[in-house]
Amino acid sequence: MTKALPVPDADSYDEFCEDCGYEPELKRTLSSFQMFAVSFAFISVAVGIFGTYDDVLRNSGPVGIWTWIIAAAGQMLVALVIAQFAGRIPLIGTSYQWASRLANPKIGWFFGWVTFCYLFTGLMAIDSAMSSTCLVPLFNMAPNEVTARTITAVVMVIQAVVAIASTRLMGLVNSTAVAIELTIVVVLAVALLVAVAVTGHGSVDNLTSRGLAAGATNYFAFGGGLMAVMIVGLGTLVGFESAVNMSEEAKDPFRSVPRAIVVSVAAASVLGMVFLIALTVAIENVPKVSAAGSPVAMIMHDQLGTITERIFLTAIAIAFFGGGLVTLTTCARMIFGMSRDNRFPASQLLRRVNHRTQTPIPATVLAVVMGIVVLAVLPGNALLNLITAGTVFPALTYGMIVILYLSVRKRLDRQEGAFDIGRFETPVSIAALVWSICSLVALLSPASARVPIMIVTGLLVVGGLYFTYMMIFNRDVLDNEPGEAGMFAH
């Protein structure tokens, strides 16, 4: 039977880190709401729907929004499994730490590399989309790739300044962004439904319309239109585990981190579905909106006028900034987490924490520098394919985590009072694994996924080369974990 460990008091969380072999260098300032905000900001319902709603309209028609329910249910299963890990091992590094300590450091390293690739490509996706689809139209600038990339680089630098200044400041900025996003999504959903009821411009029939996809021969086929729109839910309802990467800066990590994961997915699932329904009902001309560069902005403009559209774009920009800030911060924490175990290139530099700000400045700067280099070097299509590849990494990461949990669950201890789904853990975990496989198939099945698959493979090969280097020249760092051996298993 699983043994229950006592819940640490507020003064012993740092002692927990010391038992794991780490000196507490980061400051615990993040409250429960701020931890929720970290997870929710990465998910960012408004940002995800804003960026993918056009895929729904063009591939499956408005009726495709109902695939959101399937994605939400599946991602909740994964979130429950991840929350189980988070309640036991709340350390920076998420799956890297879990696999390293419960399987072995070599397996853990690959978990860490995949997660790093996932976070970095996610950062590029969020900030690039913020510039090209939000800030450029908000400031009435002519669409221009060079301009969009320049804005992206500037945004990343600003986010880095906030992340470096202090974790408290990052938490405050992000919490504000999340509060604004929550408010704007609810207000806009209600406003759109009221506008349709008053003016009659829109239709409930849109909820069952295939729109431009009507008559498509491959609509229900493998990799066809209906399967392709799963990207809306699978590309949006991800990143909820980012709270774990900030767990060494949380005030009550054993409780607040797992709850942040589960509550953020639940909140995003419900709000996202409500927002999608409101948007879809508010479409006055399905073919016209489906052909628009930004369908969400057009719906806002048609139903609520120019001023409301501008307010919405401003709120979306704030949500984008918060999401990018969290992604950058968690990416830096992943780099830092692997570096303090000497398992990342240039570890001696990247493991450093500034004593005044108590943040890992070199790791944060590296993520930004890498992003700017990518913006400067990759041509348009290559950058787009890199960003698209970023949708594969979360599904791959989640599948790996679920497999790990199924492998070690019987020998795991748990924290008394921490998150625990009890006797449901086995059926939930098995269902989560089935879902993870299905989501990977859905993401990889379209013909357009071939180039992103090659990019994912290439990044994994790069990681494999560095792993080989460590095995030859620095093998000892992959032989043992820091801290007390077996402290998470009975």
C-alpha positions, 0 to 999 in steps of 0.5 A, a space after each residue: 500500500 502507498 505510504 503517505 508522507 507528511 505535508 511540509 510546513 511553509 518553512 520546510 519547502 526549501 529543506 525539501 529542495 535540499 533533500 533533492 540535492 539543490 540549494 534553494 536559490 530562487 525566491 518563493 513569492 508566487 501565490 495560489 492564484 499566480 500559479 493558476 495564472 502561470 498555467 492559464 496564461 500558457 494555455 491562453 484561450 483567447 490567443 489560441 482561438 484567435 490564432 486557430 479559428 480560421 483553421 476551423 472555418 476552412 477545414 471543417 466549417 463552423 461545426 468543427 468547433 465541437 471537436 473542442 469538447 473532445 480535446 478538452 476531455 482528453 487534455 483533462 485526463 493528461 492534466 490529472 496524471 501530470 497533477 499526480 506527479 506535480 503533487 509528489 515532485 514539485 521541482 523545476 524541470 517537470 518531466 525531466 525531474 520525474 523521469 530522472 528520479 523515477 526511471 533513470 537520468 538517461 531517460 530523464 535527459 531525453 524527457 528534458 530535451 523534448 520539453 525544452 524543444 516544446 517550450 522554445 518552439 512555443 515561445 516562437 509561436 506565441 510571440 510571432 503570432 502576437 506580432 503578425 496577427 495582433 500588433 501589426 493590425 492593431 497599429 494599422 501597419 501594412 503586413 510586412 514580414 521584416 516588421 513582424 519579426 522586428 516586433 517579435 524580437 523587441 517583445 521577447 527582449 521586454 519579456 526577458 527584462 520582466 522575467 529577469 527583474 524578479 519572479 514577483 514582478 513576472 507573477 504580477 504582470 502575468 496575473 494582470 494579463 490573465 485577469 484581463 483575458 478572463 474578463 474580456 472573453 466572458 464580456 465578448 461572449 455575452 456581447 456577441 450573443 446579445 448583439 445577435 439577439 438584438 440585430 438578428 445578424 447571425 444564426 444558431 444554424 451556423 453551429 451545424 454548418 460545414 461552410 466552405 467544407 460542405 461537399 468535401 470528399 475527404 471531410 471524414 477521411 483519415 487526415 481530412 477536414 474534421 480531423 485537421 481541426 483538432 488542432 484548435 483544441 490540441 494547439 490551445 489546451 497545452 502548457 498547463 504543466 508550466 506551473 511545475 516549472 515555477 514550483 520552486 518559486 511557489 509558496 505552497 507547491 504541493 497543493 497549489 501546483 497540482 490545483 493550478 494545473 487541473 483548474 486551469 484546464 477546466 476553466 480554459 475548457 469551459 470558457 473556450 467552448 463558450 467563446 467558440 459558440 458565441 463567435 460561431 453564432 455571430 457569423 453573419 456571412 460564413 463564406 466571407 468570414 471563412 476567407 478573412 485573414 483574421 475571422 475573429 477580428 472580422 466578427 468583432 468588427 461586424 457585430 460590435 463595431 470598430 471601437 470594440 474590435 480595437 479593444 479586443 485586439 488590445 486585450 488579445 495583445 495583453 494576453 499574448 504578452 502574458 502567454 509569451 512571458 510565461 513561456 519564456 520564463 518556464 523555458 528559462 527554468 527548464 534550461 536552468 533545471 538541466 544545467 544545475 545537473 550539468 546536463 545542458 550545454 554551457 551548464 556552468 554559466 546557465 546554472 547561475 542565479 543572480 543573488 539580487 534578483 534571484 532569477 536565472 539570468 543567463 538561462 533567460 538571456 539564452 532563450 531570447 538570443 536563440 529566438 532572435 537568431 532564429 528570427 534573423 536566420 530562418 526564411 518565412 516558410 522555415 519559421 512557419 514550419 518550426 512553429 507548426 512543429 511546436 504543436 507536435 512536441 506537447 502531445 509527444 511530451 504528454 504521451 511520454 509522461 503518461 507512459 512514465 506514470 503507468 510504469 512507476 505509479 505502484 511504487 510512488 509515495 504521496 504527500 498527505 493532503 496533496 493532490 491525489 485521484 486515488 483509486 481512479 489513477 489506473 483507469 485515468 492513466 490508461 485513458 490518458 495514454 489512449 488519448 495521447 496516442 490519438 492526439 499524436 495521430 491527429 496532429 501527424 495525419 494531415 499531409 501538411 505535417 510532413 515538414 514539421 515531422 522532419 523538423 521534430 526529428 531533426 531537433 531530436 537528432 540534435 539532442 541525441 548528438 549532445 547526449 552521445 557527447 555526454 556519454 563519451 566525455 562526461 558520462 558521470 553526470 548521467 549516472 546518478 541523481 543529486 540528493 537522497 536516493 529513492 526519496 520518492 518511491 517506497 
